[in-house]
Amino acid sequence: MNPIIMSILLSMAPVSELRGGIPWAISQGVNIYMAYVVCVLANIIVVPAIFFFLESLHHHLINIRIYKKVFDKFMERTRRKLHKKVEKYGYFGLTLFVAVPLPVTGAWTGTLGAWFFGMDKIKSFLAILLGVAIAGVIVTIVALVGGNGLSIFIKSI
């Protein structure tokens, strides 16, 4: 599969997001600037899609028992992780939450949290966009340093 396409898919996926897309692209020889831009754009595209889903399809699916159980469990975890930051720092807290490239802190969870707390969609989108851009820089630096560090280590053996 084309490395750009795979990077886009990884960046759009809720588990991997940028943490998967950018390192994959760089490991496949994609230019770092291209990897950053493509993966950040792919990751941010999910925000309007999630808002649309939550505003339209979610209301129909919530009556399905398995969907409700999984959704409620995920939302409780999202609420616990995000509530203090949003309550204390508002949109800046949302940006910080998304900017930290750890599991369950990306655009997917940030968007779910913004919806759950009834935050303005446009302001939330901008906060999440900034957080994704920052996370992209962090992941790119870690991927480059980690990749170079690993290759230096292997050459020294």
DSSP file (Angstrom, degrees, kcal/mol; ACC not computed):
  #  RESIDUE AA STRUCTURE BP1 BP2  ACC     N-H-->O    O-->H-N    N-H-->O    O-->H-N    TCO  KAPPA ALPHA  PHI   PSI    X-CA   Y-CA   Z-CA
    1    1 A M              0   0    0      0, 0.0     5,-0.0     0, 0.0     0, 0.0   0.000 360.0 360.0 360.0 143.8    0.0    0.0    0.0
    2    2 A N     >  -     0   0    0      1,-0.1     4,-2.5     2,-0.0     5,-0.2  -0.337 360.0-132.7 -56.0 131.0    1.2    3.5   -0.8
    3    3 A P  H  > S+     0   0    0      0, 0.0     4,-2.1     0, 0.0    -1,-0.1   0.826 105.3  52.6 -60.9 -32.1    2.9    5.0    2.3
    4    4 A I  H  > S+     0   0    0      2,-0.2     4,-2.4     1,-0.2     5,-0.2   0.936 110.3  47.3 -68.5 -45.1    0.9    8.2    2.1
    5    5 A I  H  > S+     0   0    0      1,-0.2     4,-2.5     2,-0.2     5,-0.2   0.929 113.4  48.1 -61.2 -45.7   -2.4    6.4    2.0
    6    6 A M  H  X S+     0   0    0     -4,-2.5     4,-2.6     1,-0.2    -1,-0.2   0.895 110.9  51.3 -62.7 -40.1   -1.4    4.2    4.9
    7    7 A S  H  X S+     0   0    0     -4,-2.1     4,-2.2    -5,-0.2    -1,-0.2   0.883 109.6  50.2 -64.1 -39.4   -0.3    7.3    6.9
    8    8 A I  H  X S+     0   0    0     -4,-2.4     4,-1.6     2,-0.2    -2,-0.2   0.939 111.9  47.5 -63.0 -47.6   -3.6    9.0    6.2
    9    9 A L  H  X S+     0   0    0     -4,-2.5     4,-1.2     1,-0.2    -2,-0.2   0.911 113.0  48.1 -62.1 -43.3   -5.5    5.9    7.4
   10   10 A L  H  < S+     0   0    0     -4,-2.6     7,-0.9     1,-0.2     3,-0.3   0.893 111.1  51.4 -63.6 -38.9   -3.4    5.6   10.5
   11   11 A S  H  < S+     0   0    0     -4,-2.2     7,-0.2     1,-0.2    -1,-0.2   0.765 111.7  47.1 -70.5 -25.4   -3.8    9.3   11.3
   12   12 A M  H  < S+     0   0    0     -4,-1.6    -1,-0.2     5,-0.2    -2,-0.2   0.657  90.6 100.0 -88.6 -17.0   -7.6    9.1   11.0
   13   13 A A  S  X S-     0   0    0     -4,-1.2     4,-1.4    -3,-0.3    95,-0.1  -0.449  75.5-130.8 -73.7 141.8   -7.9    6.0   13.1
   14   14 A P  T  4 S+     0   0    0      0, 0.0    90,-0.3     0, 0.0    92,-0.2   0.759 101.4  43.0 -67.0 -24.8   -9.0    6.6   16.7
   15   15 A V  T  4 S+     0   0    0      2,-0.1    89,-0.2    88,-0.1     4,-0.1   0.914 125.1  26.9 -87.8 -45.9   -6.3    4.5   18.3
   16   16 A S  T >> S+     0   0    0     -6,-0.2     3,-1.0     1,-0.1     4,-0.7   0.929  76.3 152.1 -85.8 -47.1   -3.2    5.4   16.3
   17   17 A E  H >X S-     0   0    0     -4,-1.4     4,-2.3    -7,-0.9     3,-1.2  -0.163  81.4 -20.1  46.1-138.9   -3.9    9.0   15.1
   18   18 A L  H 3> S+     0   0    0      1,-0.3     4,-1.7    -7,-0.2    -1,-0.3   0.810 133.5  69.9 -66.8 -29.5   -0.7   11.0   14.6
   19   19 A R  H <4 S+     0   0    0     -3,-1.0    -1,-0.3     1,-0.2    -2,-0.2   0.739 113.9  28.5 -62.3 -21.4    1.2    8.6   16.9
   20   20 A G  H <X S+     0   0    0     -3,-1.2     4,-1.6    -4,-0.7    -2,-0.2   0.783 119.4  52.9-102.5 -40.7    0.9    6.0   14.2
   21   21 A G  H  X S+     0   0    0     -4,-2.3     4,-2.5   -11,-0.2     5,-0.2   0.932 108.8  44.3 -66.8 -49.5    0.7    8.1   11.0
   22   22 A I  H  X S+     0   0    0     -4,-1.7     4,-2.7     2,-0.2     5,-0.3   0.953 115.2  45.5 -66.7 -51.1    3.7   10.3   11.2
   23   23 A P  H  > S+     0   0    0      0, 0.0     4,-2.6     0, 0.0    -1,-0.2   0.900 113.9  51.5 -59.4 -37.3    6.3    7.6   12.4
   24   24 A W  H  X S+     0   0    0     -4,-1.6     4,-1.3     2,-0.2    -2,-0.2   0.955 111.0  47.2 -61.9 -48.5    4.9    5.2    9.7
   25   25 A A  H ><>S+     0   0    0     -4,-2.5     5,-2.4     1,-0.2     3,-0.5   0.933 114.3  46.2 -59.1 -47.3    5.3    7.9    7.0
   26   26 A I  H ><5S+     0   0    0     -4,-2.7     3,-1.7     1,-0.2    -1,-0.2   0.903 110.0  53.8 -64.2 -40.4    8.8    8.8    8.1
   27   27 A S  H 3<5S+     0   0    0     -4,-2.6    -1,-0.2     1,-0.3    -2,-0.2   0.744 106.6  53.9 -65.9 -21.6    9.8    5.1    8.4
   28   28 A Q  T <<5S-     0   0    0     -4,-1.3    -1,-0.3    -3,-0.5    -2,-0.2   0.318 125.0-101.3 -95.0   7.6    8.7    4.6    4.8
   29   29 A G  T < 5 +     0   0    0     -3,-1.7     2,-0.2     1,-0.3    -3,-0.2   0.589  67.8 153.3  88.2  10.8   10.8    7.4    3.5
   30   30 A V      < -     0   0    0     -5,-2.4    -1,-0.3    -6,-0.2    -2,-0.1  -0.548  57.5 -97.1 -72.5 137.4    8.2   10.1    3.2
   31   31 A N     >  -     0   0    0     -2,-0.2     4,-2.9     1,-0.1     5,-0.2  -0.260  31.8-125.2 -51.5 137.4    9.6   13.6    3.5
   32   32 A I  H  > S+     0   0    0      1,-0.2     4,-2.4     2,-0.2     5,-0.2   0.859 109.3  49.5 -61.7 -36.4    9.1   14.8    7.1
   33   33 A Y  H  > S+     0   0    0      2,-0.2     4,-2.5     1,-0.2    -1,-0.2   0.913 113.3  46.3 -68.6 -41.2    7.3   18.0    6.0
   34   34 A M  H  > S+     0   0    0      2,-0.2     4,-2.6     1,-0.2     5,-0.3   0.918 112.3  51.2 -64.4 -43.6    5.0   16.1    3.8
   35   35 A A  H  X S+     0   0    0     -4,-2.9     4,-2.2     1,-0.2     5,-0.3   0.924 111.9  47.3 -59.5 -45.6    4.4   13.5    6.5
   36   36 A Y  H  X S+     0   0    0     -4,-2.4     4,-2.6    -5,-0.2     5,-0.3   0.955 115.5  43.1 -61.7 -52.1    3.6   16.2    9.1
   37   37 A V  H  X S+     0   0    0     -4,-2.5     4,-2.5     1,-0.2     5,-0.2   0.936 116.6  45.8 -63.5 -48.3    1.2   18.1    6.8
   38   38 A V  H  X S+     0   0    0     -4,-2.6     4,-2.4    -5,-0.2    -1,-0.2   0.923 116.5  44.7 -62.4 -45.5   -0.6   15.0    5.4
   39   39 A C  H  X S+     0   0    0     -4,-2.2     4,-2.4    -5,-0.3    -1,-0.2   0.895 113.3  49.3 -70.5 -39.6   -1.0   13.4    8.8
   40   40 A V  H  X S+     0   0    0     -4,-2.6     4,-2.3    -5,-0.3     5,-0.2   0.936 113.6  47.0 -64.0 -45.2   -2.2   16.5   10.6
   41   41 A L  H  X S+     0   0    0     -4,-2.5     4,-1.6    -5,-0.3    -2,-0.2   0.919 112.8  49.2 -62.0 -43.1   -4.7   17.2    7.9
   42   42 A A  H  X S+     0   0    0     -4,-2.4     4,-0.6    -5,-0.2    -1,-0.2   0.896 112.9  47.9 -63.4 -39.4   -6.0   13.6    8.0
   43   43 A N  H >< S+     0   0    0     -4,-2.4     3,-0.6     1,-0.2     4,-0.3   0.873 111.5  48.8 -70.0 -36.6   -6.3   13.7   11.8
   44   44 A I  H >< S+     0   0    0     -4,-2.3     3,-1.2     1,-0.2    -1,-0.2   0.752  97.4  70.5 -77.1 -22.8   -8.1   17.0   11.8
   45   45 A I  H 3X S+     0   0    0     -4,-1.6     4,-1.1     1,-0.3    -1,-0.2   0.807  89.2  64.2 -61.7 -28.5  -10.6   15.9    9.2
   46   46 A V  H <X S+     0   0    0     -3,-0.6     4,-2.8    -4,-0.6    -1,-0.3   0.762  86.7  73.1 -68.9 -22.2  -12.1   13.5   11.7
   47   47 A V  H <> S+     0   0    0     -3,-1.2     4,-2.5    -4,-0.3     5,-0.2   0.962 101.1  38.5 -61.3 -55.7  -13.3   16.4   14.0
   48   48 A P  H  > S+     0   0    0      0, 0.0     4,-2.6     0, 0.0    -1,-0.2   0.875 115.9  55.2 -62.4 -32.8  -16.2   17.6   11.8
   49   49 A A  H  X S+     0   0    0     -4,-1.1     4,-2.5     2,-0.2    -2,-0.2   0.911 109.5  45.8 -65.0 -41.0  -17.0   14.0   10.9
   50   50 A I  H  X S+     0   0    0     -4,-2.8     4,-2.9     2,-0.2     5,-0.2   0.927 112.5  50.2 -67.4 -44.7  -17.3   13.1   14.7
   51   51 A F  H  X S+     0   0    0     -4,-2.5     4,-2.0    -5,-0.2    -2,-0.2   0.922 112.1  48.4 -58.5 -43.4  -19.4   16.2   15.4
   52   52 A F  H  X S+     0   0    0     -4,-2.6     4,-1.6     2,-0.2     5,-0.4   0.934 112.2  48.9 -61.7 -46.5  -21.7   15.3   12.4
   53   53 A F  H  <>S+     0   0    0     -4,-2.5     5,-2.6     1,-0.2     3,-0.4   0.931 112.8  47.0 -58.5 -47.3  -22.0   11.7   13.7
   54   54 A L  H  <5S+     0   0    0     -4,-2.9     5,-0.2     1,-0.2    -1,-0.2   0.831 114.2  47.4 -67.3 -31.9  -22.8   12.8   17.2
   55   55 A E  H  <5S+     0   0    0     -4,-2.0    -1,-0.2    -5,-0.2    -2,-0.2   0.705 130.7  12.9 -81.6 -20.0  -25.3   15.4   16.1
   56   56 A S  T  <5S+     0   0    0     -4,-1.6     4,-0.5    -3,-0.4     3,-0.4   0.736 129.3  30.3-121.5 -67.6  -27.2   13.0   13.7
   57   57 A L  T >>5S+     0   0    0     -5,-0.4     4,-2.0    -4,-0.3     3,-1.1   0.817 106.6  68.7 -72.9 -32.3  -26.5    9.3   13.8
   58   58 A H  H 3><S+     0   0    0     -5,-2.6     4,-2.1     1,-0.3    -1,-0.2   0.879  93.2  58.9 -55.9 -41.0  -25.7    8.9   17.5
   59   59 A H  H 34 S+     0   0    0     -3,-0.4    -1,-0.3    -6,-0.3     4,-0.2   0.788 110.5  43.1 -62.3 -27.6  -29.3    9.7   18.5
   60   60 A H  H X4 S+     0   0    0     -3,-1.1     3,-0.7    -4,-0.5    -1,-0.2   0.839 115.3  47.6 -83.8 -36.1  -30.5    6.7   16.5
   61   61 A L  H >< S+     0   0    0     -4,-2.0     3,-2.4     1,-0.2     7,-0.3   0.731  90.3  80.0 -79.4 -21.8  -27.8    4.3   17.6
   62   62 A I  T 3< S+     0   0    0     -4,-2.1    -1,-0.2     1,-0.3     6,-0.1   0.714  84.9  63.7 -61.8 -19.5  -28.0    5.0   21.3
   63   63 A N  T <  S+     0   0    0     -3,-0.7     2,-0.6    -4,-0.2    -1,-0.3   0.578  80.8  93.8 -79.9  -9.7  -31.1    2.7   21.5
   64   64 A I  S <> S-     0   0    0     -3,-2.4     4,-2.8     1,-0.1     5,-0.2  -0.762  76.1-141.3 -85.6 122.5  -28.9   -0.2   20.5
   65   65 A R  H  > S+     0   0    0     -2,-0.6     4,-2.4     1,-0.2     5,-0.2   0.873  96.1  45.1 -56.2 -48.3  -27.8   -1.9   23.7
   66   66 A I  H  > S+     0   0    0      2,-0.2     4,-2.4     1,-0.2     5,-0.2   0.904 114.5  49.8 -66.0 -40.7  -24.2   -2.8   22.7
   67   67 A Y  H  > S+     0   0    0      1,-0.2     4,-3.1     2,-0.2     5,-0.3   0.944 111.5  48.7 -60.6 -47.9  -23.6    0.6   21.2
   68   68 A K  H  X S+     0   0    0     -4,-2.8     4,-2.8    -7,-0.3     5,-0.2   0.901 111.3  50.1 -60.1 -42.6  -24.9    2.4   24.3
   69   69 A K  H  X S+     0   0    0     -4,-2.4     4,-2.0    -5,-0.2    -1,-0.2   0.941 115.6  41.1 -63.1 -48.6  -22.7    0.2   26.6
   70   70 A V  H  X S+     0   0    0     -4,-2.4     4,-2.4     2,-0.2     5,-0.2   0.925 117.2  48.6 -65.6 -45.2  -19.5    0.9   24.6
   71   71 A F  H  X S+     0   0    0     -4,-3.1     4,-2.8    -5,-0.2     5,-0.2   0.927 111.6  48.9 -62.6 -46.0  -20.3    4.6   24.1
   72   72 A D  H  X S+     0   0    0     -4,-2.8     4,-2.2    -5,-0.3    -1,-0.2   0.900 111.8  49.4 -61.9 -41.4  -21.2    5.2   27.7
   73   73 A K  H  X S+     0   0    0     -4,-2.0     4,-1.8    -5,-0.2    -1,-0.2   0.932 113.7  45.4 -63.7 -45.6  -18.0    3.5   28.9
   74   74 A F  H  X S+     0   0    0     -4,-2.4     4,-2.4     1,-0.2    -2,-0.2   0.898 112.7  50.9 -65.2 -40.7  -15.9    5.5   26.5
   75   75 A M  H  X S+     0   0    0     -4,-2.8     4,-2.9     2,-0.2    -1,-0.2   0.861 107.2  53.5 -67.6 -35.1  -17.6    8.7   27.4
   76   76 A E  H  X S+     0   0    0     -4,-2.2     4,-2.4     2,-0.2    -1,-0.2   0.923 111.0  46.3 -64.7 -42.7  -17.1    8.1   31.1
   77   77 A R  H  X S+     0   0    0     -4,-1.8     4,-2.1     2,-0.2    -2,-0.2   0.906 113.7  49.4 -64.7 -40.9  -13.4    7.7   30.5
   78   78 A T  H  X S+     0   0    0     -4,-2.4     4,-2.3     2,-0.2     5,-0.3   0.924 110.5  50.1 -62.6 -45.3  -13.3   10.8   28.3
   79   79 A R  H  X S+     0   0    0     -4,-2.9     4,-2.6     1,-0.2     5,-0.2   0.925 111.0  49.0 -60.5 -45.4  -15.2   12.8   30.9
   80   80 A R  H  < S+     0   0    0     -4,-2.4     4,-0.5     1,-0.2    -1,-0.2   0.912 115.9  42.7 -61.0 -43.4  -12.7   11.7   33.7
   81   81 A K  H  < S+     0   0    0     -4,-2.1     4,-0.3    -5,-0.2    -1,-0.2   0.840 126.2  30.0 -72.9 -33.5   -9.7   12.6   31.6
   82   82 A L  H  X S+     0   0    0     -4,-2.3     4,-2.6    -5,-0.2     5,-0.3   0.703  95.6  84.1-103.1 -23.0  -10.9   15.9   30.2
   83   83 A H  H  X S+     0   0    0     -4,-2.6     4,-3.0    -5,-0.3     5,-0.3   0.892  92.5  45.7 -55.4 -50.9  -13.2   17.4   32.8
   84   84 A K  H  > S+     0   0    0     -4,-0.5     4,-2.2    -5,-0.2     5,-0.3   0.898 114.8  48.0 -62.5 -41.3  -10.7   19.1   35.1
   85   85 A K  H  > S+     0   0    0     -4,-0.3     4,-2.9     2,-0.2     5,-0.4   0.926 116.1  42.7 -66.2 -44.1   -8.7   20.6   32.2
   86   86 A V  H  X S+     0   0    0     -4,-2.6     4,-1.9     3,-0.2    -2,-0.2   0.913 115.1  49.8 -68.9 -42.3  -11.8   21.9   30.4
   87   87 A E  H  < S+     0   0    0     -4,-3.0    -2,-0.2    -5,-0.3    -1,-0.2   0.901 121.4  34.1 -63.1 -40.3  -13.4   23.2   33.6
   88   88 A K  H  < S+     0   0    0     -4,-2.2    -2,-0.2    -5,-0.3    -1,-0.2   0.893 136.0  18.5 -83.0 -41.8  -10.2   25.0   34.7
   89   89 A Y  H >< S-     0   0    0     -4,-2.9     3,-1.3    -5,-0.3     4,-0.4   0.469  83.0-159.2-115.6  -4.4   -8.7   26.1   31.4
   90   90 A G  T 3X S-     0   0    0     -4,-1.9     4,-1.6    -5,-0.4    -1,-0.2  -0.357  74.2  -4.5  63.2-132.6  -11.6   26.0   28.9
   91   91 A Y  H 3> S+     0   0    0      1,-0.2     4,-2.3     2,-0.2    -1,-0.3   0.822 135.4  58.0 -67.3 -31.6  -10.6   25.8   25.2
   92   92 A F  H <> S+     0   0    0     -3,-1.3     4,-2.6     2,-0.2    -1,-0.2   0.900 105.5  51.1 -63.5 -39.8   -6.9   26.2   26.2
   93   93 A G  H  > S+     0   0    0     -4,-0.4     4,-2.5    -8,-0.3    -2,-0.2   0.875 108.1  52.1 -63.3 -38.1   -7.3   23.1   28.3
   94   94 A L  H  X S+     0   0    0     -4,-1.6     4,-2.2     2,-0.2    -2,-0.2   0.917 109.7  49.4 -63.0 -43.5   -8.8   21.3   25.3
   95   95 A T  H  X S+     0   0    0     -4,-2.3     4,-2.3     2,-0.2    -2,-0.2   0.937 112.0  47.6 -60.0 -47.8   -5.8   22.3   23.2
   96   96 A L  H  X S+     0   0    0     -4,-2.6     4,-1.2     1,-0.2    -2,-0.2   0.904 110.2  53.1 -61.3 -41.8   -3.4   21.1   25.9
   97   97 A F  H  < S+     0   0    0     -4,-2.5     3,-0.4     1,-0.2    -1,-0.2   0.928 114.4  40.6 -59.4 -46.5   -5.3   17.8   26.2
   98   98 A V  H  < S+     0   0    0     -4,-2.2    -1,-0.2     1,-0.2    -2,-0.2   0.824 108.4  62.8 -72.0 -31.3   -5.1   17.1   22.5
   99   99 A A  H  < S+     0   0    0     -4,-2.3    -1,-0.2    -5,-0.2    -2,-0.2   0.735  82.6  85.5 -69.3 -23.6   -1.5   18.4   22.2
  100  100 A V  S  < S-     0   0    0     -4,-1.2     2,-2.5    -3,-0.4    35,-0.1  -0.705  77.5-144.4 -82.8 110.3   -0.1   15.7   24.4
  101  101 A P        +     0   0    0      0, 0.0    -1,-0.1     0, 0.0    -2,-0.1  -0.350  54.1 123.1 -80.6  66.8    0.5   12.7   22.1
  102  102 A L  S >  S-     0   0    0     -2,-2.5     3,-1.3     1,-0.1   -83,-0.1  -0.775  74.4 -72.0-114.5 164.4   -0.4    9.9   24.5
  103  103 A P  T 3  S+     0   0    0      0, 0.0    -1,-0.1     0, 0.0   -88,-0.1  -0.312 118.6  12.1 -56.3 138.9   -3.0    7.2   24.1
  104  104 A V  T 3  S+     0   0    0    -90,-0.3   -89,-0.1   -89,-0.2   -23,-0.0   0.779 104.5  94.9  64.5  33.4   -6.6    8.6   24.4
  105  105 A T    <   +     0   0    0     -3,-1.3    -5,-0.2    -7,-0.1    -1,-0.1   0.128  61.7  97.6-132.8  23.3   -5.6   12.2   24.2
  106  106 A G  S  > S-     0   0    0    -92,-0.2     4,-2.5    -5,-0.1     5,-0.2  -0.018  92.2 -67.3-100.0-158.5   -6.0   13.0   20.5
  107  107 A A  H  > S+     0   0    0      1,-0.2     4,-2.4     2,-0.2     5,-0.2   0.848 125.9  55.9 -63.4 -37.6   -8.5   14.6   18.2
  108  108 A W  H  > S+     0   0    0      2,-0.2     4,-2.3     1,-0.2    -1,-0.2   0.969 114.0  37.5 -61.1 -54.4  -11.1   11.8   18.7
  109  109 A T  H  > S+     0   0    0      1,-0.2     4,-2.7     2,-0.2    -2,-0.2   0.888 115.8  54.3 -67.6 -38.9  -11.3   12.1   22.5
  110  110 A G  H  X S+     0   0    0     -4,-2.5     4,-2.4     2,-0.2    -1,-0.2   0.905 110.5  46.4 -60.6 -41.7  -11.0   15.9   22.4
  111  111 A T  H  X S+     0   0    0     -4,-2.4     4,-2.4     2,-0.2    -2,-0.2   0.919 112.3  49.6 -67.7 -44.2  -13.9   16.1   20.0
  112  112 A L  H  X S+     0   0    0     -4,-2.3     4,-2.7    -5,-0.2    -2,-0.2   0.916 113.1  48.1 -59.4 -42.8  -16.0   13.7   22.1
  113  113 A G  H  X S+     0   0    0     -4,-2.7     4,-2.6     2,-0.2    -2,-0.2   0.913 109.7  51.1 -64.5 -43.3  -15.2   15.7   25.2
  114  114 A A  H  <>S+     0   0    0     -4,-2.4     5,-2.7     1,-0.2     4,-0.3   0.904 113.9  45.3 -61.2 -41.3  -16.1   19.0   23.5
  115  115 A W  H ><5S+     0   0    0     -4,-2.4     3,-1.3     3,-0.2    -2,-0.2   0.932 112.3  51.1 -65.8 -46.0  -19.4   17.6   22.4
  116  116 A F  H 3<5S+     0   0    0     -4,-2.7    -2,-0.2     1,-0.3    -1,-0.2   0.878 112.8  45.2 -60.5 -40.4  -20.1   16.1   25.8
  117  117 A F  T 3<5S-     0   0    0     -4,-2.6    -1,-0.3    -5,-0.2    -2,-0.2   0.407 113.0-118.2 -87.0   3.1  -19.4   19.3   27.6
  118  118 A G  T < 5 +     0   0    0     -3,-1.3    -3,-0.2    -4,-0.3    -2,-0.1   0.811  52.1 169.0  69.0  31.5  -21.5   21.4   25.2
  119  119 A M      < -     0   0    0     -5,-2.7    -1,-0.2    -6,-0.2     2,-0.1  -0.413  46.8 -86.8 -76.3 153.2  -18.5   23.5   24.0
  120  120 A D     >  -     0   0    0      1,-0.1     4,-2.5    -2,-0.1     5,-0.2  -0.369  34.9-138.7 -59.4 131.4  -18.9   25.7   20.9
  121  121 A K  H  > S+     0   0    0      2,-0.2     4,-2.8     1,-0.2     5,-0.2   0.899  98.6  46.8 -64.8 -43.0  -18.1   23.6   17.8
  122  122 A I  H  > S+     0   0    0      2,-0.2     4,-2.3     1,-0.2    -1,-0.2   0.946 116.2  44.0 -66.5 -47.5  -16.1   26.3   16.0
  123  123 A K  H  > S+     0   0    0      1,-0.2     4,-2.4     2,-0.2    -2,-0.2   0.893 115.2  49.9 -63.8 -39.0  -14.0   27.2   19.0
  124  124 A S  H  X S+     0   0    0     -4,-2.5     4,-3.1     2,-0.2     5,-0.3   0.923 108.6  52.1 -64.3 -44.0  -13.6   23.6   19.8
  125  125 A F  H  X S+     0   0    0     -4,-2.8     4,-2.8     1,-0.2    -2,-0.2   0.925 111.7  46.4 -58.0 -45.1  -12.5   22.8   16.3
  126  126 A L  H  X S+     0   0    0     -4,-2.3     4,-2.3     2,-0.2    -1,-0.2   0.897 113.3  48.8 -65.8 -40.1   -9.9   25.6   16.4
  127  127 A A  H  X S+     0   0    0     -4,-2.4     4,-2.2     2,-0.2    -2,-0.2   0.918 114.4  45.4 -64.3 -43.4   -8.6   24.4   19.8
  128  128 A I  H  X S+     0   0    0     -4,-3.1     4,-3.0     2,-0.2     5,-0.2   0.897 110.2  54.8 -67.8 -40.3   -8.4   20.8   18.6
  129  129 A L  H  X S+     0   0    0     -4,-2.8     4,-2.4    -5,-0.3    -2,-0.2   0.933 110.2  45.9 -57.2 -47.4   -6.7   22.0   15.4
  130  130 A L  H  X S+     0   0    0     -4,-2.3     4,-2.3     1,-0.2    -1,-0.2   0.914 113.3  50.1 -63.4 -42.2   -4.0   23.8   17.4
  131  131 A G  H  X S+     0   0    0     -4,-2.2     4,-2.8     1,-0.2    -2,-0.2   0.902 110.9  48.7 -62.5 -41.7   -3.6   20.8   19.7
  132  132 A V  H  X S+     0   0    0     -4,-3.0     4,-2.6     2,-0.2    -2,-0.2   0.906 110.4  51.7 -65.0 -41.5   -3.2   18.4   16.7
  133  133 A A  H  X S+     0   0    0     -4,-2.4     4,-1.7    -5,-0.2    -2,-0.2   0.915 113.0  44.9 -61.4 -43.0   -0.6   20.7   15.1
  134  134 A I  H  X S+     0   0    0     -4,-2.3     4,-2.3     2,-0.2    -2,-0.2   0.930 112.8  50.1 -66.6 -45.4    1.4   20.8   18.4
  135  135 A A  H  X S+     0   0    0     -4,-2.8     4,-3.0     1,-0.2     5,-0.2   0.883 107.8  55.6 -59.6 -38.1    1.0   17.0   18.8
  136  136 A G  H  X S+     0   0    0     -4,-2.6     4,-2.4     2,-0.2    -1,-0.2   0.896 107.4  48.3 -61.4 -41.2    2.2   16.6   15.2
  137  137 A V  H  X S+     0   0    0     -4,-1.7     4,-2.5     2,-0.2    -2,-0.2   0.936 113.4  47.6 -63.7 -46.3    5.4   18.6   16.0
  138  138 A I  H  X S+     0   0    0     -4,-2.3     4,-2.6     1,-0.2    -2,-0.2   0.934 113.9  46.2 -61.4 -47.4    6.1   16.5   19.1
  139  139 A V  H  X S+     0   0    0     -4,-3.0     4,-2.8     1,-0.2    -1,-0.2   0.892 112.2  51.5 -64.2 -40.0    5.5   13.2   17.3
  140  140 A T  H  X S+     0   0    0     -4,-2.4     4,-2.5    -5,-0.2    -1,-0.2   0.932 111.7  46.5 -63.0 -45.3    7.6   14.2   14.4
  141  141 A I  H  X S+     0   0    0     -4,-2.5     4,-3.1     2,-0.2     5,-0.3   0.933 114.4  47.3 -62.6 -45.8   10.5   15.2   16.6
  142  142 A V  H  X S+     0   0    0     -4,-2.6     4,-3.1     1,-0.2     5,-0.3   0.909 112.3  50.3 -62.7 -41.8   10.2   12.0   18.6
  143  143 A A  H  X S+     0   0    0     -4,-2.8     4,-2.4    -5,-0.2    -1,-0.2   0.904 114.7  44.0 -63.5 -41.2   10.1    9.9   15.4
  144  144 A L  H  X S+     0   0    0     -4,-2.5     4,-2.7     2,-0.2     5,-0.3   0.941 118.5  41.8 -69.8 -47.1   13.1   11.7   14.0
  145  145 A V  H  X S+     0   0    0     -4,-3.1     4,-3.0     2,-0.2     5,-0.2   0.926 118.3  46.9 -65.7 -44.5   15.2   11.5   17.3
  146  146 A G  H  X S+     0   0    0     -4,-3.1     4,-2.4    -5,-0.3    -2,-0.2   0.923 115.0  45.9 -63.5 -44.7   14.0    8.0   18.0
  147  147 A G  H  X S+     0   0    0     -4,-2.4     4,-2.2    -5,-0.3    -2,-0.2   0.921 117.2  43.3 -64.8 -44.8   14.7    6.8   14.5
  148  148 A N  H  X S+     0   0    0     -4,-2.7     4,-2.5    -5,-0.2     5,-0.2   0.900 113.8  51.7 -67.8 -40.3   18.1    8.5   14.3
  149  149 A G  H  X S+     0   0    0     -4,-3.0     4,-2.2    -5,-0.3    -2,-0.2   0.899 111.0  48.1 -61.9 -41.0   18.9    7.3   17.8
  150  150 A L  H  X S+     0   0    0     -4,-2.4     4,-2.6    -5,-0.2    -2,-0.2   0.913 112.2  48.1 -66.3 -43.2   18.1    3.7   16.9
  151  151 A S  H  X S+     0   0    0     -4,-2.2     4,-2.3     2,-0.2    -2,-0.2   0.877 111.6  50.1 -68.3 -35.7   20.1    3.8   13.7
  152  152 A I  H  X S+     0   0    0     -4,-2.5     4,-1.6     2,-0.2    -1,-0.2   0.916 111.8  49.4 -64.7 -42.1   23.1    5.3   15.5
  153  153 A F  H  X S+     0   0    0     -4,-2.2     4,-0.7    -5,-0.2    -2,-0.2   0.925 111.6  47.7 -62.7 -45.3   22.8    2.5   18.1
  154  154 A I  H >< S+     0   0    0     -4,-2.6     3,-0.8     1,-0.2    -1,-0.2   0.899 110.8  51.3 -65.0 -40.2   22.6   -0.2   15.5
  155  155 A K  H 3< S+     0   0    0     -4,-2.3    -1,-0.2     1,-0.2    -2,-0.2   0.818 106.4  55.6 -65.6 -29.4   25.6    1.2   13.6
  156  156 A S  H 3<        0   0    0     -4,-1.6    -1,-0.2     1,-0.2    -2,-0.2   0.654 360.0 360.0 -79.0 -14.0   27.7    1.3   16.8
  157  157 A I    <<        0   0    0     -3,-0.8    -1,-0.2    -4,-0.7    -2,-0.1   0.481 360.0 360.0 -78.2 360.0   27.1   -2.4   17.5
